[in-house]
Amino acid sequence: MEASFAPALIAGVERLTAWADLLDEINVFPVADGDTGRNLVTSLSPLRRIALEREKVVRELLMAARGNSGNIAARFLSGLLTADSPECLAAAVRLGRNLARQAVADPKPGTMLTIFDALVEALEEEPATWDVPWRDRLLDRLEGAVLSTTEALPRLKAAGVVDAGALGAFLFLEGFIDSLVGGCGAWRPIMERFGERLRLAPAFREEGVAGCCIDTVLKVQADDAEAIRRLSDLGESVVLLREGEVLKVHLHAEDEKKAREDLAAFGQVLRWATDDLGDQVRSFQQLRDPGSLHVVTDAAGSLNRELAARLGITLLESYITIGEAALPETHLDPADLYAAMGRGERVSTSQASLFERHQCYGSLLDRYPRLLYLCVGSVFTGNYAVAMQWKRENDPDGRFRVIDTGAASGRLGLLAVAVARFARKTGDAEAVIRYAEAGAGRCEEFVFLDQLRYLAAGGRLSRTGALAGDLFHLKPVISPLPEGARRVGICRDRDGQLRFALEKLKGTLKGDGTGALILLEHTDNAPWVEESVRPAIARSFPAAEILCQPMSLTAGAHMGPGTWGVAFLPAEE
């Protein structure tokens, strides 16, 4: 592959990632389940490891692909990746378009396929000159194709939006092509290009959706094209991707059990993932009112995507790498992380690139009148410095407020929840900012480690010290503070950890906990935290509100399975 293609592909993924939440908000076709952005980010994640050989990346795309758009995009990319020089781009795009169209059982105009068609036509009619004017003409043509999707599909017309998958393809291609021409991201703003087509019509509602969305990988022996085509009869929205003896199937089915039995008749099930369409549609239809300003925080806080979406909070991702695979932390199943750590696989964490972070800030400022970024403590990452530098250069009107919370994991997640709730109650943005600054100082957290060897594996503790601690069953307690994580105690077992937590809560919370907000964090020990820790705290503080969330995977990757934590915010004086 041409050396310039690798950074261009990554730029495309990062451009798409910055707008993934918007794609979810307008995702109404084929079902209003609000997951196109999430699925595309997950599906295209193997491109971040593009230094691997093409065949391996294509296979990883096949395995990672989720949802309608994600599977179609993966097939398009398997063709695009055949380009080994800029001169081959048009032929590779044509191949990718053909493969994507062949993968869809019932291809329709007004989808991502429409963008690929427009791209093929544009490259054939005007060969690339690899300059900014050519880029602009190409993107303007693709813009027209995206806008055409609203009229092409009745569902999109009723909702008043463009197709989310088509817009996702546009965003990827925008970043990809700009990088190839050596541009600097000085493109027309997305909100300017598509305007009101990025806001759902208030009257739009999804009705009567049930069943499940299935993504499965089968190992098939026979090259029986007719048998594979019969898979199209097993459900709706069927996409079939074939690489050798591996067959990827995406479909919507009414009965998951029956669908699995039917699919198993075609080959060995290697991977199985499902989403409940009814649950997704109900979540999609919940009102998301940002209040007086929109709250943004880092995914390094212990706050999962579901709760963040209900509160209208945007999460800025960190990345978890397991072996050769890297995913945004909120797109990774915690069970997969802790299973890999238990097997001794190499796990590491990293921040998003500067380009991706800048794209995220820009997309948010384009979409919301005012932003409040509750940033992970500057002692833990450089995110605060990056955000402030971007603000100085791009926010002359002071619409982007950044607070160094000094917090991480549970403290950060709990603060974001409290601030987002407060923002919905008041139209005074400055009052929300003052509330956030005060809350950052009042919020406390204690994290209970089970084993020290994971800190040693990440270089945060000597292996000798970890071995000695584990040998004597020492379980340290740490508290993430503005000046860094500090060890505040040692316990010998879970009972001791629980007693320690209760003592700290009783030292801060008043009486029965009226007005207090408590966040429990778990790793791979959710049943114990829910069934033992939560009831014990509830008995001591019956009037407190207790939330339970997976621990930030950034924290979990460093501290390992068996870790848990408690963060708490007392009632205001």
FENCORZI-V799705 format. One line per field, one symbol per residue. ss: DSSP state (A for helix, B for strand, O for the rest). phi: phi as a letter, one per 20 degrees, with the letter a starting at -180 (. if undefined). psi: psi as a letter, one per 40 degrees, with the letter a starting at -180 (. if undefined). A space follows every 10 residues. Layout:
ss=???
phi=???
psi=???
//
This chain:
ss=OOAAAAAAAA AAAAAAAAOA AAAAAOOOOO OOOOOAAAAA AAAOAAAAAO OOOAAAAAAA AAAAOOAAAA AAAAAAAAAA OOOOOAAAAA AAAAAAAAAA AAABOOOOOO OAAAAAAAAA AAAAAOOOOO OAAAAAAAAA AAAAAAAAAA AAOAAAAAAO OOOAAAAAAA AAAAAAAAAA OOOOOOOOOA AAAAAAAAOO OOOOOOOOOO OBBBBBBBBO OOOOAAAAAA AAAAOBBBBB BBBOOBBBBB BBBOOAAAAA AAAAOOOBBB BBBBBBAAAA AAAAOOOOOO OOOBBBBBOO BOOOAAAAAA AOOBBBOBBB BBOOBBBBAA AOOAAAAAAA AAOOOOBBBB BOOAAAAAAA AAAAAAAOOO BBBBBOOOOO OOAAAAAAAA AAAAOOOOOB BBBBOOOOAA AAAAAAAAAA AAAAAOOOAA AAAAAAAAAA AAOBBBBBOO OOAAAAAOOO OOAAAAAAAA AOOOBBBBBB BOOBBBBBBB BOOAAAAAAA AAAAAAAAOO OOOOOOBBBB BBOOOAAAAA AAAAAAAAAA OOOOBBBBBB OOAAAAAAAO OOOBBBBBBO OOO
phi=.ggfffffff ffffffgfdf ffgffdfdcf cfdmcffgff fffegfffdf fffggffgff fffegcmgff fffffgffeg fffdagfeff ffffffffff fffefcfcfn cgffffffff ffffecgfdl cfgfgfffff ffgffffffg efcgffffem cefffffffg fffffffgff emfcmedfff fffdlffdcf fgefbecmeb nbddccdded efeeffffff ffeeadlecc cccmedcecd adcfcfffff ffffferffe bbccceffff ffffeffdef mfbeecbeff efbefffgff emeedeedcd ddmddccgfe eefgffffff ffenffcbcb effggfffff gfffffecfb cceeeggffe beffffffff fgeccfemed eddffmdbkf gfffffffff ffffeceeff ffffffffff eeecbcddee cefffffene afffffffff felecfdccf cgepfcfcrc cdbffffffg fffffffdee lengneccde dcdedggfff edfgffffff cfeeeddccf fgfffffedn gnfbbcdbcf fff
psi=ihdedddddd dddddddded dddddegehe igefeddddd dddeddeefe eiiddddddd ddddhiiddd dddddddddd eeheiddedd dddddddddd ddehdghiie addddddddd dddddgihef iddddddddd dddddddedd edhdddddef iihddddddd dddddddddd efifegihid dddebeeehi hdehihifhi aihhhihihi diggddddde deeeaifhhh hhhbehhhhh ihidhddddd ddddeeihhd ihhiihdddd ddddeihghe adihhiiiee ighidddddd efhhhhiiih hhbehhiide ehhddddddd ddeeihhiii iiiddddddd dddddddidi ihhgiihedd iedddddddd ddeegdefeh hhhheeiibd dddddddddd dddeeiegdd dddddddddd dehiihhhid iedddddeee iidddddddd defhgihihh ideihhheih ieiddddddd ddddddedih beeheihhhh hibefddddd eddddddddd gdeihhihih ihddddddei ieiiihiihi ii.
//
